[in-house]
Amino acid sequence: MGVHEAYHQNKTNRLIHWFCIPFELFALVAIFSMVPLPFGLDLGLVLIVLLAPIYLATDLLLGALMTAFLAGLWWLAHRWFPVFANTP
């Protein structure tokens, strides 16, 4: 991560990342949530559940926060977009 971090020392670059990365995650969660699965599930929710153990194994607190953040994005996608009107 040190090499990656070296490219993100500029204040403007950091602000862009803090602003844009959540929007990109929201877009991915919303797109995956458009794929219906059996039992009233969708691909977005299943991917969040599958990623949760990886995040939690890496760092318990930050993993829980990231999982909660993704779950919140999933919830927002279901509330903001009419395509999700018939899904739970």
Rosetta constraint file for C-alpha pairs under 8 A:
AtomPair CA 1 CA 5 HARMONIC 5.97 0.50
AtomPair CA 2 CA 6 HARMONIC 6.13 0.50
AtomPair CA 3 CA 7 HARMONIC 7.08 0.50
AtomPair CA 4 CA 8 HARMONIC 7.12 0.50
AtomPair CA 5 CA 9 HARMONIC 7.01 0.50
AtomPair CA 8 CA 13 HARMONIC 6.08 0.50
AtomPair CA 8 CA 14 HARMONIC 6.08 0.50
AtomPair CA 9 CA 13 HARMONIC 7.32 0.50
AtomPair CA 9 CA 14 HARMONIC 7.09 0.50
AtomPair CA 10 CA 14 HARMONIC 6.33 0.50
AtomPair CA 11 CA 15 HARMONIC 6.26 0.50
AtomPair CA 12 CA 16 HARMONIC 6.18 0.50
AtomPair CA 13 CA 17 HARMONIC 6.27 0.50
AtomPair CA 14 CA 18 HARMONIC 6.17 0.50
AtomPair CA 15 CA 19 HARMONIC 6.13 0.50
AtomPair CA 16 CA 20 HARMONIC 5.76 0.50
AtomPair CA 17 CA 21 HARMONIC 5.50 0.50
AtomPair CA 18 CA 22 HARMONIC 7.16 0.50
AtomPair CA 19 CA 23 HARMONIC 7.14 0.50
AtomPair CA 20 CA 24 HARMONIC 6.20 0.50
AtomPair CA 21 CA 25 HARMONIC 6.17 0.50
AtomPair CA 22 CA 26 HARMONIC 6.07 0.50
AtomPair CA 23 CA 27 HARMONIC 6.19 0.50
AtomPair CA 24 CA 28 HARMONIC 6.30 0.50
AtomPair CA 25 CA 29 HARMONIC 6.12 0.50
AtomPair CA 25 CA 70 HARMONIC 7.78 0.50
AtomPair CA 25 CA 73 HARMONIC 7.93 0.50
AtomPair CA 26 CA 30 HARMONIC 6.01 0.50
AtomPair CA 26 CA 70 HARMONIC 7.86 0.50
AtomPair CA 26 CA 73 HARMONIC 5.62 0.50
AtomPair CA 26 CA 74 HARMONIC 7.56 0.50
AtomPair CA 26 CA 77 HARMONIC 7.56 0.50
AtomPair CA 27 CA 31 HARMONIC 6.07 0.50
AtomPair CA 28 CA 32 HARMONIC 6.08 0.50
AtomPair CA 29 CA 33 HARMONIC 5.96 0.50
AtomPair CA 29 CA 44 HARMONIC 5.33 0.50
AtomPair CA 29 CA 70 HARMONIC 7.52 0.50
AtomPair CA 29 CA 73 HARMONIC 6.80 0.50
AtomPair CA 29 CA 74 HARMONIC 5.95 0.50
AtomPair CA 29 CA 77 HARMONIC 7.51 0.50
AtomPair CA 30 CA 34 HARMONIC 6.59 0.50
AtomPair CA 30 CA 44 HARMONIC 7.05 0.50
AtomPair CA 30 CA 73 HARMONIC 7.82 0.50
AtomPair CA 30 CA 74 HARMONIC 6.60 0.50
AtomPair CA 30 CA 77 HARMONIC 5.32 0.50
AtomPair CA 30 CA 78 HARMONIC 7.88 0.50
AtomPair CA 31 CA 35 HARMONIC 7.52 0.50
AtomPair CA 31 CA 44 HARMONIC 7.54 0.50
AtomPair CA 32 CA 42 HARMONIC 7.37 0.50
AtomPair CA 32 CA 43 HARMONIC 5.25 0.50
AtomPair CA 32 CA 44 HARMONIC 4.43 0.50
AtomPair CA 33 CA 42 HARMONIC 5.27 0.50
AtomPair CA 33 CA 43 HARMONIC 5.39 0.50
AtomPair CA 33 CA 44 HARMONIC 4.19 0.50
AtomPair CA 33 CA 45 HARMONIC 6.79 0.50
AtomPair CA 33 CA 74 HARMONIC 7.35 0.50
AtomPair CA 33 CA 77 HARMONIC 7.80 0.50
AtomPair CA 34 CA 42 HARMONIC 6.90 0.50
AtomPair CA 34 CA 43 HARMONIC 7.40 0.50
AtomPair CA 34 CA 44 HARMONIC 7.66 0.50
AtomPair CA 34 CA 83 HARMONIC 7.50 0.50
AtomPair CA 34 CA 84 HARMONIC 7.28 0.50
AtomPair CA 35 CA 42 HARMONIC 5.57 0.50
AtomPair CA 35 CA 43 HARMONIC 5.45 0.50
AtomPair CA 35 CA 44 HARMONIC 7.57 0.50
AtomPair CA 36 CA 40 HARMONIC 7.38 0.50
AtomPair CA 36 CA 41 HARMONIC 6.31 0.50
AtomPair CA 36 CA 42 HARMONIC 4.43 0.50
AtomPair CA 36 CA 43 HARMONIC 6.44 0.50
AtomPair CA 37 CA 41 HARMONIC 5.07 0.50
AtomPair CA 37 CA 42 HARMONIC 4.91 0.50
AtomPair CA 37 CA 43 HARMONIC 6.55 0.50
AtomPair CA 38 CA 42 HARMONIC 7.84 0.50
AtomPair CA 40 CA 87 HARMONIC 6.76 0.50
AtomPair CA 40 CA 88 HARMONIC 6.69 0.50
AtomPair CA 41 CA 45 HARMONIC 6.87 0.50
AtomPair CA 41 CA 46 HARMONIC 7.27 0.50
AtomPair CA 41 CA 88 HARMONIC 7.89 0.50
AtomPair CA 42 CA 46 HARMONIC 6.45 0.50
AtomPair CA 43 CA 47 HARMONIC 6.05 0.50
AtomPair CA 44 CA 48 HARMONIC 6.32 0.50
AtomPair CA 44 CA 74 HARMONIC 7.03 0.50
AtomPair CA 45 CA 49 HARMONIC 6.29 0.50
AtomPair CA 45 CA 71 HARMONIC 7.60 0.50
AtomPair CA 45 CA 74 HARMONIC 6.98 0.50
AtomPair CA 46 CA 50 HARMONIC 6.16 0.50
AtomPair CA 47 CA 51 HARMONIC 6.00 0.50
AtomPair CA 48 CA 52 HARMONIC 6.05 0.50
AtomPair CA 48 CA 67 HARMONIC 6.94 0.50
AtomPair CA 48 CA 70 HARMONIC 6.72 0.50
AtomPair CA 48 CA 71 HARMONIC 7.05 0.50
AtomPair CA 49 CA 53 HARMONIC 7.65 0.50
AtomPair CA 50 CA 54 HARMONIC 7.81 0.50
AtomPair CA 51 CA 55 HARMONIC 6.40 0.50
AtomPair CA 51 CA 67 HARMONIC 7.90 0.50
AtomPair CA 52 CA 56 HARMONIC 6.01 0.50
AtomPair CA 52 CA 63 HARMONIC 7.07 0.50
AtomPair CA 52 CA 64 HARMONIC 7.64 0.50
AtomPair CA 52 CA 67 HARMONIC 5.69 0.50
AtomPair CA 53 CA 57 HARMONIC 5.87 0.50
AtomPair CA 54 CA 58 HARMONIC 6.30 0.50
AtomPair CA 54 CA 63 HARMONIC 7.85 0.50
AtomPair CA 55 CA 59 HARMONIC 6.45 0.50
AtomPair CA 55 CA 60 HARMONIC 7.44 0.50
AtomPair CA 55 CA 62 HARMONIC 7.55 0.50
AtomPair CA 55 CA 63 HARMONIC 4.24 0.50
AtomPair CA 55 CA 64 HARMONIC 7.28 0.50
AtomPair CA 55 CA 66 HARMONIC 7.26 0.50
AtomPair CA 55 CA 67 HARMONIC 7.32 0.50
AtomPair CA 56 CA 60 HARMONIC 4.62 0.50
AtomPair CA 56 CA 61 HARMONIC 7.42 0.50
AtomPair CA 56 CA 62 HARMONIC 7.47 0.50
AtomPair CA 56 CA 63 HARMONIC 4.29 0.50
AtomPair CA 56 CA 64 HARMONIC 6.10 0.50
AtomPair CA 57 CA 63 HARMONIC 7.44 0.50
AtomPair CA 58 CA 63 HARMONIC 6.83 0.50
AtomPair CA 59 CA 63 HARMONIC 5.32 0.50
AtomPair CA 60 CA 64 HARMONIC 6.01 0.50
AtomPair CA 61 CA 65 HARMONIC 6.26 0.50
AtomPair CA 62 CA 66 HARMONIC 6.01 0.50
AtomPair CA 63 CA 67 HARMONIC 6.05 0.50
AtomPair CA 64 CA 68 HARMONIC 6.05 0.50
AtomPair CA 65 CA 69 HARMONIC 6.01 0.50
AtomPair CA 66 CA 70 HARMONIC 6.16 0.50
AtomPair CA 67 CA 71 HARMONIC 6.11 0.50
AtomPair CA 68 CA 72 HARMONIC 6.06 0.50
AtomPair CA 69 CA 73 HARMONIC 6.26 0.50
AtomPair CA 70 CA 74 HARMONIC 6.18 0.50
AtomPair CA 71 CA 75 HARMONIC 6.19 0.50
AtomPair CA 72 CA 76 HARMONIC 6.15 0.50
AtomPair CA 73 CA 77 HARMONIC 6.11 0.50
AtomPair CA 74 CA 78 HARMONIC 6.42 0.50
AtomPair CA 75 CA 79 HARMONIC 6.34 0.50
AtomPair CA 76 CA 80 HARMONIC 5.91 0.50
AtomPair CA 77 CA 81 HARMONIC 5.97 0.50
AtomPair CA 77 CA 84 HARMONIC 7.72 0.50
AtomPair CA 78 CA 82 HARMONIC 7.83 0.50
AtomPair CA 78 CA 84 HARMONIC 5.25 0.50
AtomPair CA 78 CA 85 HARMONIC 7.21 0.50
AtomPair CA 78 CA 87 HARMONIC 7.75 0.50
AtomPair CA 79 CA 84 HARMONIC 7.52 0.50
AtomPair CA 79 CA 85 HARMONIC 7.92 0.50
AtomPair CA 81 CA 85 HARMONIC 7.44 0.50
